[in-house]
Amino acid sequence: MRTTNVVRALVIACIGAVSAPARADVWDRSLPSDGSAATRTELVHGSDELHDLAKKGSAPDEDWYRVTQQPYASYEILLEATAGEIAPPVLERLAADGATVLQTAIGIGTIGFTRSLRWQNGATAVEDQFVRVRSGSCVKCKKDAAYRIRAF
């Protein structure tokens, strides 16, 4: 009886893996993917994630994240452990329209591969801004073009 349940569970897992939709990268957790302003991927205090900028399709990969901001709070997004291939990495905070760049991160350290994006929010909660990560150099990044992103 127990063996039958284990076999069923394995079959269901295999079917789910075969029919799973393509993600923007191997760490992408949500649909739609994290490749545009339609993303559902959100950075919150304590987020600590690995992602990549591997090219999927004809356009270079970009990773987008939603950022909800509370009144009178400060924020930092740290991009680190970047693969040399994507250097220099570009980390930006974008307005709700997904096109207006509100802020670009600064390099930390002597090489500048680590980027920090810091800001303070005013009196009103903000629920419609984004953080975008892209490569400043590679057009056809490979799957090992990884980085770590953290939120504070």
C-alpha positions in Angstrom: 0.0 0.0 0.0 2.7 2.5 1.0 4.8 1.7 -2.2 1.7 2.5 -4.3 1.3 5.9 -2.7 5.0 6.7 -3.3 4.8 5.7 -6.9 1.7 7.8 -7.4 3.4 10.8 -5.8 6.4 10.4 -8.1 4.3 10.1 -11.2 2.3 13.2 -10.3 5.6 15.1 -9.6 7.1 14.0 -13.0 3.9 15.0 -14.9 4.0 18.4 -13.2 7.7 18.9 -14.0 7.1 18.1 -17.7 4.1 20.3 -18.1 5.5 23.2 -16.0 5.6 26.5 -18.0 8.9 28.1 -18.9 10.3 30.6 -16.4 12.6 33.5 -17.2 15.4 31.9 -15.1 15.8 28.8 -13.0 15.1 30.8 -9.8 11.9 32.6 -11.1 9.1 31.5 -8.8 6.0 33.1 -10.3 4.0 33.6 -13.5 4.1 35.8 -15.3 7.9 35.6 -15.2 10.1 38.2 -13.7 11.1 39.6 -17.1 8.8 42.6 -17.2 6.6 45.0 -15.2 3.9 42.2 -15.1 6.0 40.3 -12.6 4.5 39.1 -9.3 8.0 38.6 -7.8 8.3 41.0 -4.8 11.3 42.1 -2.7 10.5 42.6 1.0 12.6 43.2 4.0 14.9 40.1 4.4 14.6 38.9 0.8 17.7 37.0 -0.2 17.6 35.4 -3.6 19.7 34.1 -6.4 18.8 34.9 -10.0 20.4 34.9 -13.4 20.4 37.0 -16.6 20.6 34.1 -19.0 19.2 35.0 -22.4 15.9 33.4 -23.2 14.7 34.3 -26.6 15.8 37.3 -28.7 16.1 40.0 -26.1 18.6 40.2 -23.2 17.2 39.1 -19.9 16.0 41.6 -17.3 14.7 40.7 -13.9 11.9 42.9 -12.4 10.7 43.0 -8.8 7.9 44.8 -7.2 8.7 46.9 -4.1 6.0 48.1 -1.7 7.1 51.0 0.5 5.6 52.0 3.9 5.4 55.7 5.0 8.5 57.1 6.6 10.6 54.0 5.9 14.0 53.6 4.4 15.1 50.9 1.9 18.2 49.3 0.5 18.5 46.8 -2.3 21.9 45.1 -2.5 23.1 43.4 -5.7 26.1 41.3 -5.1 28.0 38.1 -6.0 27.6 39.1 -9.7 29.1 37.0 -12.4 31.9 38.8 -14.3 29.9 38.3 -17.5 27.2 40.7 -16.5 29.5 43.4 -15.3 28.8 46.1 -14.8 25.4 45.2 -13.4 22.6 47.8 -13.7 20.2 48.1 -10.7 17.4 50.6 -11.1 14.3 51.8 -9.3 11.5 52.4 -11.7 8.2 54.3 -11.5 4.8 52.7 -11.9 4.9 53.2 -15.7 7.9 50.8 -15.9 9.8 53.2 -18.0 10.8 56.2 -15.8 14.0 55.5 -14.0 13.7 57.1 -10.5 17.2 56.1 -9.3 20.2 54.1 -10.4 22.3 52.2 -7.9 25.9 53.1 -7.1 28.9 50.8 -7.1 30.4 49.6 -3.8 34.0 48.7 -3.5 36.9 49.2 -5.9 35.6 47.1 -8.8 32.0 48.2 -8.6 30.3 44.8 -9.3 28.4 45.1 -6.1 25.6 47.7 -6.3 23.5 49.4 -3.6 20.2 51.2 -4.1 19.1 53.2 -1.1 16.2 55.6 -0.6 13.7 56.9 1.9 10.0 57.0 1.4 7.8 60.0 2.4 4.5 60.2 4.1 2.5 58.1 1.6 2.7 54.3 1.1 3.9 53.4 -2.4 2.8 50.1 -3.9 3.5 50.5 -7.6 7.3 50.8 -8.1 9.8 48.3 -9.4 13.4 47.4 -9.1 15.0 46.1 -12.3 18.3 44.2 -12.8 20.0 44.0 -16.1 23.5 43.5 -17.5 25.5 46.5 -18.6 27.6 44.5 -21.0 26.4 41.0 -22.2 23.7 40.7 -24.8 23.7 36.9 -24.8 24.4 36.1 -21.2 24.8 32.4 -20.3 23.0 30.5 -17.5 26.0 31.1 -15.2 25.4 34.9 -15.4 24.1 34.8 -11.8 23.7 37.3 -9.0 22.4 37.6 -5.5 19.8 40.2 -4.6 18.9 41.2 -1.0 16.4 43.7 0.4 16.6 45.6 3.7 
